[in-house]
Amino acid sequence: MSSDSTASALLTVLAGALLLPLLMVGAIFLLIGLNTGSAPGPYTVVFARPGDECGATGHYLDASTGEPLRCMGPGLLRMSSIEFPGFSPEQNNEVRRWMSTLVEDGELSVFDHRAIQGRIEGIAAELPPGTRVERESGTTEIWIGAGLTGAGLLLGSGFAWRWFQNYRNGFPH
């Protein structure tokens, strides 16, 4: 094997060792960042049935009774609660009392679900700055993913351009 062939093989291995991780990690960060905003936020109530799956965030309540659900989340059994971040004990109790009055006439309806969510969002909107917990946006992960993917594509195009020049000039590839 000539030294030119050895150099070309080493360059190919180096390109693969740099490009593949950059592109894979960049794509993973992009996927995480793009999916971050789709999860329920800290003030989101999800009405579900017992036995339904639940996510890692959000407050899962029984659709008919409004009681916190025990549900299977990503790899764990999770007990939901009616404790919202930044809410005072009085505000959390107000939400509980209001839900119990809605349940007195039977099961919660879809309109009750919307009213409960609206009431919680209303209380959250009135929280003082610094107390309210904001939903994660995923912007940082998107920028990291875009940067890594862009660097990988730029590096890959440089390797491809060099390979094309060598091929055109008759060097081993």
N, C-alpha and C positions, 0 to 999 in steps of 0.2 A: 504494500500500500504506500503510495507516495505521500510526501508531506502535505501536498495540496489537498489530497483526499482526506487526510487526517484532520486538517484544519477545517475543512468543510463539514466533516462529521461532528467535530466538536462544536462548531458554530450551530449546527442543527440541534444538537442536544441542549446547548445553552439557550437557544431560542425557545425550545419546548419547555425547558425548566423555568424560564421567565414568563413566557406568554400564557401557558395553561393556568398556572395559579392566579396570575393577574386577572385573566378573563373570568375564571370561575368564582373567585372571591368577589370581584366586581359585580357579577351577575347575582350572586347571593345577596350582597348588600342592596342592590337595586330591588330585588324581590321583597326583601324585608321592609325596605323603606316604602315601597308602593303599597304593601299590605298593612302597614301600621295604622293608617287612618280608617281602615275598614272595621276594626274591632270596636266593640261598645266602649264608650267613654266612661269616665268616673261617675257621671250623673245619669247614665243610661240605665233604664229599667227594662229588662227583657222578661216578658211574660211567657212562661213555658209550662209544660205538663211534667208531673213527676216521672222520672226516668229519662227525660231528655238530656242531651249533652249540653254542657255549658262551656264557655270560653274562660280564659284566665282573667278577663276584666268584665265589668258590668255587674249589675245586681239582678240576679235571677229570682223571680217570684212566681208562685203558682198562679196560673192564668185565671183560675176560678176563685181562689180564696185570698190571694195577695200575700200569703205566707212565704217566708224565705224557703227556697228549694235546696235540697241536698242533691247535687248532681255530679255527674262524671265530667271532669274537665280534661285538659290535655295531660293525661298520665296520672291524675289524682282525683280523689273524691273531694268535692268542694262544698262547703256550707255557705250559702249566701247570707247576707244580712241586710237590714234596712238602716245602715249606718253610712252616711255619705261624707266624703272627705271635706273638711272645712265647715260642716254644719255643726251648730251647737247641739247639746243634748236636747234642748227645747225644740229646735227645728226638726231634729230626727223624730222626736215624740209627736210633733205636730203632723208630720207625714204619716206616722203609724195610726194616729187617731183618725185622721181624715180617711185613710184607706179602710179602717174598720167601720166607719159610718157608711161607706160605699158598699161594703159587703153585707150590711144588715138587711138589705132588701133582696138578698140572694147572691148569685154568682156575679163576679165582675164582668162587665160587658166590654166590648172593644172601645166604646166611648169612655168607659171608666179608665181603661188602660191609658188612653190618650190624655185624659184629664189628670191622672196621676203623674204621667211623664211631664206634662205642662207645669204642674204645681212644683215639681222638683226642680225643673229648669228655671222657674221663676224665683225660687229661693236661692238657687245657685247664682243667678244673675245679680242678686242683691248683695252677695258676699263682698266684703271689703277686698281691695287689691292685696295680693299676697296670700290670701286665705283660699281663694278659689283654685282648684286643681284643673289645669288645662289638659285637654286631650293631646296625646303624643301625635306629632305630625309626620315623623319619618323623614323630614327634610335632611337631617344630617346624614342618615343612611343613604339617601338618594344621591347626595353630593359625593359621598365617599365611593359609592358604587359607580357613579358616572366617571369620577376621576380615575379609578382603577381600570375600568373598562376602556376608557379613552386612552390611558397610558398603554394598556395591552394592545389595543388596535394600532396606536402610533408606532409602538415598538415592532409589532408584527408587520406593518407596512414597510418599515425600514429594513427588516430582514428580507421581506419579499422583494423589495427594490434591489437590494444587494445581490440576492440570488439571481434575479432577472439579469442584472448587469454582468454577473459572472457567467451565466448561461450564454448570453449574447456574445461575450468575448471568448467563449470556448474554454473557460476554466472548468475544472471538475465540479460536480455538484452532487 
